[in-house]
Amino acid sequence: MIYDCAIIGGGPAGLNAALMLGRARRNVAIIDNNKPRNAVTHESHGFITRDGVTPAEFRRIAYEEVLRYPSVEHLQTEAVDVRKNESGFFEVLGTSGLLVQARKLILATGLKEIFPEIDGFYSLYGKGLFNCPYCDAWEMQDQPLVLVSESPAIFHTAKILLNWTKDLVVCTHGRSSLSDEQKTLLQSRGIVVTEQPVAAFVGHNGKLEHVRFADGTELPRTGGFVLPKFVQAAPFGERLDCERLDNGGIKTDGVGRTSIPGLYAAGDTSYFNPSQVVFAAADGSKTAMAVNLDLTEEDYG
Ligand SMILES: Cc1cc2nc3c(=O)[nH]c(=O)nc-3n(C[C@H](O)[C@H](O)[C@H](O)COP(=O)(O)OP(=O)(O)OC[C@H]3O[C@@H](n4cnc5c(N)ncnc54)[C@H](O)[C@@H]3O)c2cc1C
């Protein structure tokens, strides 16, 4: 069978694309390995009607809704390769020899985060340490927090965080990523700035207790944010040689079409930032409409 559209990635972007294509009576295969990036967190925030939902519950509801449409299939497997064959169809190869052929392909594989290597980080990530203030700062408001980043984006995030707490320590982790002017401005707002490398995050049951610096000093904190670098979670955009944005995201025309005819990208994999469930779902929806329009134009002119 040749599907109208294959979607690699069944997160909010891929699932909303599948929902719209299913409603448009298109044959769709969602290829997903069920490794959502936000699985580490207890609650997802900021999506109206779903504020505070667990990522697992969000997925459960989404799959239940999407699979009500009889032309949508969920193939739970890892895509390992993609190519365009001589007939112009996309072929997605999965583990265990699965081969899916489709007229159109949506990449909705999301991001991978690369965090600075700091002892204790992963035992607290998604519980006491997070990467996005809009997602998780409300729950830690007015608490003593730390912000760690090697990137110049630390300046912007530090200012934003003042809306949630005035007790903030900003740490560049051994880098000189803040100018003297920026340091002075942050300090004038009561923010403590340090350039010391962080040796470890120390906590218990997911709750941060203190930050240990390279010189052995310890700073009591109850939570915080660490800013990662973002990279593609899957190599398919690169493999199909589509144009990229400066930040590494897959360049689209704003409604999902990439530089490769018939290939679309939706959600975090496309724009990288801001990384939000509601943005990804909306992007999936827009992309599905572009796919449906392009299929219609091909079939009926
Ligand atoms: C700790 C944490 C907390 C967050 N909290 C919030 C929050 O509170 N509110 C909010 O709006 N956003 C939050 N986010 C961001 C949000 O999770 C993302 O913006 C959103 O999930 C992006 O959706 P997506 O569909 O683009 O990608 P993803 O949700 O990352 O989905 C990508 C899917 O592709 C699949 N996949 C990847 N590669 C392959 C492959 N080779 N084969 C098959 N399948 C593959 C993955 O298994 C996954 O299911 C949080 C993120 C993290 C990490």
The ligand as a Gaussian input file, in Angstrom:
#p B3LYP/6-31G(d) Opt

LIG

0 1
 C       11.196000      18.474000      30.636000
 C       10.310000      19.131000      29.621000
 C        9.186000      19.811000      30.053000
 C        8.364000      20.435000      29.126000
 N        7.276000      21.076000      29.579000
 C        6.441000      21.674000      28.715000
 C        5.268000      22.335000      29.180000
 O        4.991000      22.359000      30.384000
 N        4.493000      22.940000      28.259000
 C        4.778000      22.940000      26.915000
 O        4.021000      23.503000      26.127000
 N        5.900000      22.319000      26.456000
 C        6.740000      21.697000      27.315000
 N        7.863000      21.065000      26.854000
 C        8.169000      21.124000      25.415000
 C        7.285000      20.145000      24.638000
 O        7.408000      18.858000      25.180000
 C        7.685000      20.152000      23.165000
 O        7.690000      21.466000      22.651000
 C        6.707000      19.333000      22.333000
 O        6.591000      18.024000      22.848000
 C        7.170000      19.292000      20.879000
 O        6.314000      18.461000      20.147000
 P        6.834000      17.728000      18.817000
 O        5.691000      16.912000      18.367000
 O        7.427000      18.722000      17.899000
 O        8.041000      16.812000      19.293000
 P        8.091000      15.680000      20.419000
 O        7.042000      15.860000      21.443000
 O        9.518000      15.671000      20.850000
 O        7.737000      14.358000      19.625000
 C        8.636000      13.768000      18.734000
 C        8.205000      12.321000      18.572000
 O        9.022000      11.735000      17.543000
 C        9.381000      10.436000      17.957000
 N       10.613000      10.077000      17.211000
 C       11.796000      10.740000      17.178000
 N       12.675000      10.107000      16.386000
 C       12.015000       9.020000      15.893000
 C       12.386000       7.962000      15.021000
 N       13.609000       7.863000      14.479000
 N       11.462000       6.998000      14.732000
 C       10.212000       7.053000      15.261000
 N        9.817000       8.042000      16.102000
 C       10.701000       9.008000      16.419000
 C        9.541000      10.521000      19.476000
 O        9.366000       9.276000      20.100000
 C        8.406000      11.479000      19.828000
 O        7.220000      10.766000      20.100000
 C        8.691000      20.407000      27.745000
 C        9.836000      19.715000      27.307000
 C       10.629000      19.077000      28.235000
 C       11.834000      18.334000      27.752000

